[in-house]
Amino acid sequence: MPTLVKICGISTSETLAAAIRSGASHVGFVHFAKSPRHLALGAIAMLRRQVPDHVKAVLLLVNPDAPLLDEAVRIVAPDVVQFHGGESPETLVRFRAETGIEAWRAMAVKDAPSLAEVAAFRGAADRVLLDAPASALPGGNGTRFDWSLLAGWQAPLAWGLAGGLTPANVAEAIRLTGAPLVDTSSGVERSPGIKDVDKIAAFCKATRI
């Protein structure tokens, strides 16, 4: 089965078109003021309308309160909301029940015990994204965790691999981890928050090698 590809932090029509053209299955938009990839909800909604039906639009939020979450869903109408903070399983269960929208949860992996915490989201999240621990930002820092932690890991739910993935290392990452989905942001940028269309194409191509 082909590896699913998410290009996150898209901010322009040009880079959105490049991701779609290159075969991305998911495109991500960030609404988090501290991120260099942050967009206002109205701007995300304009890009979201350019996403074809065969590609899923993912809205990334960090610890949103209920009013923001309601507003974001209403304005953007995402296919997926990616919760990228400390949101609880109960929060995701409630969100899915109230909206019917797919919910993902980013999980920081630093050691085996932190990987074991993924099981708490079985039945709560549609997918977990295994990412490097937060530093300056919750994600998009261009750092990777130790992929050998995933050797022999039995995933309790659908998952994806994030953190430090680039066109140069994504094929190896897939080979070593068996990731069904790979997620990149800074790895396809020429500067923080500015995507590079050639790197997007190279990344997507490398997942198929």
C-alpha positions as CSV (number, residue, x, y, z in Angstrom):
1,M,0.0,0.0,0.0
2,P,1.5,3.4,-0.9
3,T,2.7,5.6,1.9
4,L,0.4,8.5,2.6
5,V,2.1,11.9,2.5
6,K,1.2,15.0,4.4
7,I,2.8,18.4,3.6
8,C,2.1,20.6,6.6
9,G,2.4,24.4,7.0
10,I,1.3,25.3,3.5
11,S,0.6,29.0,3.2
12,T,0.3,29.9,-0.5
13,S,-1.7,28.7,-3.5
14,E,1.6,27.9,-5.3
15,T,2.9,25.5,-2.7
16,L,-0.6,24.0,-2.2
17,A,-0.7,23.2,-5.9
18,A,2.8,21.7,-5.8
19,A,1.8,19.4,-3.0
20,I,-1.3,18.2,-4.8
21,R,0.5,17.9,-8.1
22,S,3.2,15.8,-6.4
23,G,0.8,13.3,-5.0
24,A,0.3,14.4,-1.3
25,S,-2.6,12.7,0.3
26,H,-3.0,15.4,3.0
27,V,-2.2,19.1,3.2
28,G,-1.8,20.9,6.5
29,F,-2.6,24.4,7.5
30,V,-1.4,25.9,10.8
31,H,-3.4,28.3,13.0
32,F,-1.0,28.9,15.9
33,A,0.3,32.5,16.3
34,K,3.8,31.5,17.5
35,S,4.5,29.5,14.4
36,P,6.1,31.0,11.3
37,R,3.5,29.0,9.3
38,H,0.6,30.6,11.1
39,L,-2.3,31.8,8.9
40,A,-5.6,33.5,9.9
41,L,-8.6,31.3,9.7
42,G,-10.0,33.3,6.7
43,A,-6.8,32.8,4.8
44,I,-6.8,29.1,5.5
45,A,-10.4,28.9,4.3
46,M,-9.4,30.4,1.0
47,L,-6.7,27.8,0.5
48,R,-8.9,25.0,1.8
49,R,-11.4,25.7,-1.1
50,Q,-8.6,24.9,-3.5
51,V,-8.1,21.4,-2.1
52,P,-9.6,18.7,-4.3
53,D,-11.8,16.0,-2.9
54,H,-9.2,13.3,-3.2
55,V,-6.8,15.2,-0.9
56,K,-7.6,15.8,2.8
57,A,-7.3,19.2,4.3
58,V,-5.8,19.1,7.8
59,L,-6.2,22.1,10.3
60,L,-3.5,22.2,13.0
61,L,-4.4,23.7,16.3
62,V,-2.6,23.8,19.6
63,N,-4.7,23.5,22.8
64,P,-7.7,25.4,21.3
65,D,-10.4,26.4,23.7
66,A,-14.0,25.6,22.8
67,P,-14.9,28.9,21.1
68,L,-11.8,28.8,18.9
69,L,-12.4,25.2,17.9
70,D,-16.0,25.9,17.0
71,E,-15.0,29.0,15.0
72,A,-12.1,27.2,13.2
73,V,-14.3,24.2,12.2
74,R,-17.1,26.6,11.0
75,I,-14.8,28.8,8.9
76,V,-12.3,26.3,7.5
77,A,-14.5,23.1,7.3
78,P,-11.4,20.8,7.5
79,D,-11.4,17.1,6.8
80,V,-9.1,16.6,9.8
81,V,-8.2,18.6,12.9
82,Q,-4.7,17.9,14.1
83,F,-4.5,18.6,17.9
84,H,-0.8,19.5,18.5
85,G,-0.8,20.4,22.2
86,G,-1.7,18.6,25.4
87,E,-5.2,17.7,24.5
88,S,-6.7,14.8,26.4
89,P,-8.3,11.7,24.9
90,E,-11.6,12.9,26.3
91,T,-11.3,16.1,24.3
92,L,-10.9,14.2,21.1
93,V,-13.7,11.9,21.8
94,R,-16.0,14.8,22.5
95,F,-14.8,16.6,19.4
96,R,-15.4,13.6,17.1
97,A,-18.9,13.0,18.6
98,E,-20.0,16.6,18.2
99,T,-18.6,17.2,14.7
100,G,-18.0,13.9,12.9
101,I,-14.6,15.3,11.8
102,E,-11.5,13.1,11.9
103,A,-9.2,14.0,14.8
104,W,-5.5,13.4,15.0
105,R,-3.2,13.9,18.0
106,A,0.5,14.7,17.8
107,M,2.6,12.7,20.3
108,A,6.1,13.6,21.4
109,V,8.4,10.5,21.4
110,K,11.6,10.7,23.5
111,D,11.8,7.1,24.9
112,A,9.9,3.9,25.2
113,P,7.6,5.1,28.1
114,S,6.5,8.1,26.0
115,L,5.7,5.8,23.1
116,A,3.6,3.6,25.4
117,E,1.4,6.7,26.1
118,V,0.0,6.4,22.5
119,A,-2.3,3.6,23.7
120,A,-4.3,6.1,25.7
121,F,-5.6,7.5,22.5
122,R,-7.0,4.2,21.1
123,G,-10.7,4.9,20.4
124,A,-10.2,8.6,20.9
125,A,-8.0,9.7,18.0
126,D,-8.4,8.6,14.4
127,R,-4.6,8.7,14.0
128,V,-1.6,9.7,16.1
129,L,1.5,11.5,14.7
130,L,4.7,10.5,16.3
131,D,6.9,13.5,16.5
132,A,10.1,14.7,18.2
133,P,9.7,16.4,21.6
134,A,8.7,20.1,21.4
135,S,11.4,22.7,21.6
136,A,10.8,26.3,20.4
137,L,7.5,25.1,18.9
138,P,5.2,22.1,19.4
139,G,6.2,20.9,16.0
140,G,7.9,22.0,12.8
141,N,11.3,22.2,14.4
142,G,13.2,20.0,12.0
143,T,14.3,17.5,14.6
144,R,13.8,13.8,14.7
145,F,13.5,11.2,17.4
146,D,15.2,7.9,17.6
147,W,13.4,5.8,15.0
148,S,14.8,2.6,16.4
149,L,12.3,3.0,19.2
150,L,9.7,1.8,16.7
151,A,11.4,-1.5,16.0
152,G,8.9,-4.2,16.8
153,W,6.3,-1.7,18.0
154,Q,2.8,-2.8,17.7
155,A,0.7,0.3,17.0
156,P,-2.6,0.4,18.9
157,L,-4.2,2.7,16.3
158,A,-3.5,4.3,12.9
159,W,-0.3,6.4,13.0
160,G,2.1,8.6,11.1
161,L,5.7,9.7,11.4
162,A,6.7,13.3,11.8
163,G,9.8,15.3,12.9
164,G,12.9,16.0,10.9
165,L,11.7,14.3,7.7
166,T,13.4,15.6,4.5
167,P,13.6,14.4,0.8
168,A,17.0,12.9,1.8
169,N,15.9,10.8,4.7
170,V,12.2,10.0,4.2
171,A,12.8,6.8,2.2
172,E,15.1,5.5,5.0
173,A,12.5,6.5,7.6
174,I,9.8,4.5,5.8
175,R,12.1,1.5,5.4
176,L,13.1,1.5,9.1
177,T,9.7,2.2,10.7
178,G,7.1,1.0,8.2
179,A,5.3,4.3,8.7
180,P,2.0,4.3,6.8
181,L,2.0,8.1,6.7
182,V,4.8,10.6,6.7
183,D,4.5,14.2,7.6
184,T,6.9,17.0,6.8
185,S,6.9,20.8,7.2
186,S,10.4,22.4,7.7
187,G,12.0,19.6,5.7
188,V,10.5,21.1,2.5
189,E,11.2,24.7,3.2
190,R,13.9,27.1,2.0
191,S,13.5,29.3,5.1
192,P,11.2,29.1,8.1
193,G,7.6,29.1,6.9
194,I,8.5,29.4,3.2
195,K,7.9,26.1,1.3
196,D,10.0,25.2,-1.7
197,V,8.0,23.6,-4.6
198,D,11.0,21.5,-5.8
199,K,11.6,20.1,-2.3
200,I,7.9,19.2,-2.0
201,A,8.1,17.3,-5.3
202,A,11.4,15.6,-4.2
203,F,9.9,14.6,-0.9
204,C,6.8,13.0,-2.4
205,K,8.9,11.2,-5.0
206,A,11.2,9.8,-2.4
207,T,8.3,8.2,-0.5
208,R,7.7,6.1,-3.6
209,I,11.3,4.8,-4.1
